[in-house]
Amino acid sequence: MAMSCKDGKGVMDNGKYVRYTPEQVEALERLYHECPKPSSIRRQQLIRECPILSNIEPKQIKVWFQNRRCREKQRKEASRLQAVNRKLTAMNKLLMEENDRLQKQVSHLVYENGYFRQHTQTTTLATKDTSCESVVTSGQHHLIPQHPPRDARPAGLLSIAEETLAEFLSKATGTAVEWVQMPGMKPGPDSIGIVAISHGCPGVAARACGLVGLEPTRVAEILKDLPSWLRDCRTVDVLNVLPTANGGTIELLYMQLYAPTTLAPACDFWMLRYTSVLEDGSLVVCVRSLKNTQNGPSMPPVQHFVRAEMLPSGYLIRPCEGGGSIIHIVDHMDLEPCGVPEVLRPLYESSAVLAQKMTMAALRQLRQIAHEVSQSSVTGWGRRPAALRALSQRLSRGFNEALNGFTDEGWSLMGNDGMDDVTILINSSPDKLMGLNLSFGNEFPAVSNAVLCAKASMLLQNVPPAILLRFLREHRSEWADNNIDAYSAAAVKVGPCSLAGSRVGSFGGQVILPLAHTIEHEEFLEVIKLEGIGHSPDDPMMQTREMFLLQLCSGMDETAVGSCAELIFAPIDASFADDAPLLPSGFRIIPLDSGKEASSPNRTLDLASALEIGPTGNRASSEYSANAGCVRSVMTIAFEFACESHMQEHVASMARQYVRSIISSVQRVALALCPSHLSSHAGLRSPLGTPEAQTLARWICNSYRGYLGVELLKSCNEGSESNLKSLWHHSDAIMCCSLKAVPVFTFANQAGLDMLETTLVALQDIALEKIFDDHGRKTLFSEFPQIMQQGFACLQGGICLSSMGRPVSYERAVAWKVLNEEETANCIGFLFVNWSFV
């Protein structure tokens, strides 16, 4: 039986346990939130600093913290399991509904098959065929009803709206469209949802259903604000709003979409949008184009836009038990592919492209906002998620504006130099220049009074967009000119400066600083630090030691069918204000075929060697899979430059030559990456990474087994590829650092990159000592001699820091020497067990 507490002090019962007073518990809880895993030195310091704990043994305090961490872990696990259970319950409901819909579709197909057979027999016996329609089309008349003309009065619009609602629901939950699963998409509790594309229906269509942690009204509000999440949306104008008798609203909308490339025109839509609540409480937002055949209100054609048709589409949003919403999304369009060049028609005839750009983008936006609401935290560089999303939107929108060059935004065409490969546009409108006419602390006023854009498109063969984009991101020195970068930065930052000449000196170092990413890692926002920029001693404006780029990167998932890859960047001032002027430039690579690539996430780690001429380049190229097949894509390049009006011709000439040099560099890179350059035996194997990475993985596993006597990997075999793959997907963070005076990281698996909040490219810029606090550094330095002599050391749990400055707790850590074939130390390996962000 425990002894009672006297004088506010905890009393121990025969050394078994301590009954703490409320004051002591409060003090310990306060200390726990400051440091969940205090070291023995820290615990003794706590007893000295907090008199109320003076009668408690350090061992008992250690036990209290262990129990507290255990309770916290159990609470988090219980919360996680409850959330997973809710997701599984909702997903099960969705799957049951999907099963019912598929059963209806089967019944429908059986009916159509019977009708087809009966009609075939009838037409065989008939003496004369008076129908010009096919039997399949005539059997589907109930799916495509003929609409009588209606008027534009509210009653007529309501009739169109009700019909739109019925057709949308038949697509979302019925059998009006034959849906097939989106390639590469597998439903599950952690997936984005159930995504399907149409098969055999007019136009292109995509359908998705999923669970989001937002209330239905909030979901509808987000989805109706198309420009905030649909990157291709230029504008949505609500021209009229009419309330209906059933409590809904009818809106007349005019929407414009940007052209995805310089080779195709932009498109627009004249639509009716109907918002209503069904009898079961579900919220519905459906939309369709208004055509002259409906005798509704009309919208005259707009210059430079192709009028496309929105077939009945929309959102069905149902409240979910326990909070959140179950949402069904249908997008169905006719994008008028006959109005674009034949080579681009697959882009306008692919339902997978529509699913990636619009349907899945809507679900991702909802999940992202729901995640931000649940976290409610400040992310990269002290900015809230909404501010970072706004920066991403500004980059994407600015790139689209430059690429399309609409006259109503002030863009006008400049003359060419006799060749039509590069188009030059100029913009001197006040709205475009408003953000650039700033004065900075160096007392140089910004005097740029025009913005020039050089743009071009090119067709690529046999180069996966994700692979090429990753190379452009990680090997900027292969295509960029440091003097052009310095000129762009100076033009935005401080104003008057001389025009950069030809390439001089070597390209400075590139450091990628992660800023933010979406929850599915399909898009990254980062800051690029370019060091050593500017080599002109005569011009103080060009002596910038370093410059910064705000960069948006998306589409690096090689397995995502129909997704385009983008690398968009803009020079920024070191102050990096939210409202800083941005002149985006970059690349967009759009696949024209839906073929899938089976390739590695680490495939570009050593692609620079593939650009070498001769046997070395051929050997590097032969490491890639030859099973890629024919992959076609179109790359669009657009670069913006701020300039003074009297230097327009000079800057235009420079920009034209610069874009041509980039095209030449991209062609050289594409040739090196093309699977056609592989050897005849290259298709026999498809390694996960470079031979160096596989060798390092083998050294790591062998050294760990040699020093600690246990296997690092659960299923460790002799295959180098299997070792590297298992190491990469290991649940604990595994890293390697160099044996230098200032050790820096040279390798990390996926968990290690997540823990450090960095990328493989930026990893080598992180020093080992930077991730530990003072206590951690002292502990590490004290154990370092043991690591070098004994070969390994086991470190107590503690706190370290990610590259973003976030504290990371870990249960324990192991450090060991990684030996090569000559039994000499190559690097130091680290294993952080059960790490988590505090």
Salt bridges, closest charged atoms under 4 A:
GLU29 OE1 - HIS33 NE2 3.92
GLU29 OE2 - ARG68 NE 2.93
GLU49 OE1 - ARG42 NH1 3.87
GLU72 OE1 - ARG68 NH1 3.21
GLU72 OE2 - ARG75 NH2 2.63
GLU77 OE2 - ARG80 NH2 2.69
GLU97 OE1 - ARG318 NH2 2.51
GLU97 OE1 - HIS328 NE2 3.71
GLU98 OE2 - ARG101 NH2 2.85
GLU98 OE1 - ARG207 NH2 2.89
GLU112 OE2 - HIS108 NE2 3.19
GLU133 OE1 - HIS141 NE2 3.34
ASP151 OD2 - ARG153 NH2 2.64
GLU163 OE1 - HIS147 ND1 2.28
GLU163 OE2 - ARG150 NH2 3.14
GLU167 OE2 - HIS147 NE2 3.75
GLU167 OE2 - ARG288 NH1 3.53
GLU221 OE2 - ARG218 NH1 3.24
ASP232 OD2 - LYS357 NZ 2.75
GLU251 OE1 - LYS224 NZ 3.69
GLU251 OE1 - ARG273 NE 2.86
ASP268 OD1 - ARG307 NE 2.85
GLU309 OE2 - LYS291 NZ 3.26
GLU372 OE1 - ARG389 NH2 2.95
GLU401 OE2 - ARG397 NE 3.65
ASP408 OD1 - ARG234 NH2 2.75
GLU409 OE2 - ARG234 NH2 3.13
ASP417 OD1 - ARG656 NE 3.86
ASP417 OD2 - ARG660 NH1 2.91
ASP421 OD2 - ARG660 NE 2.93
GLU478 OE1 - ARG668 NH2 3.34
ASP485 OD1 - ARG476 NH2 2.99
GLU520 OE1 - ARG364 NE 3.15
GLU520 OE2 - ARG367 NH1 2.80
GLU522 OE2 - ARG364 NE 3.78
GLU523 OE2 - ARG231 NH2 3.17
GLU526 OE2 - ARG473 NE 2.84
GLU531 OE2 - LYS529 NZ 3.73
GLU546 OE1 - LYS529 NZ 3.58
GLU558 OE2 - ARG470 NH1 3.10
GLU566 OE2 - ARG588 NE 2.53
ASP578 OD1 - ARG383 NE 2.53
ASP593 OD2 - ARG632 NE 3.29
GLU623 OE1 - ARG685 NH2 3.08
GLU640 OE2 - LYS432 NZ 3.20
GLU644 OE1 - HIS646 ND1 3.61
GLU711 OE1 - ARG705 NH1 3.13
GLU721 OE2 - ARG685 NH1 3.71
GLU757 OE2 - ARG806 NH2 2.81
ASP774 OD1 - ARG777 NH2 2.49
GLU821 OE2 - ARG698 NH2 2.69
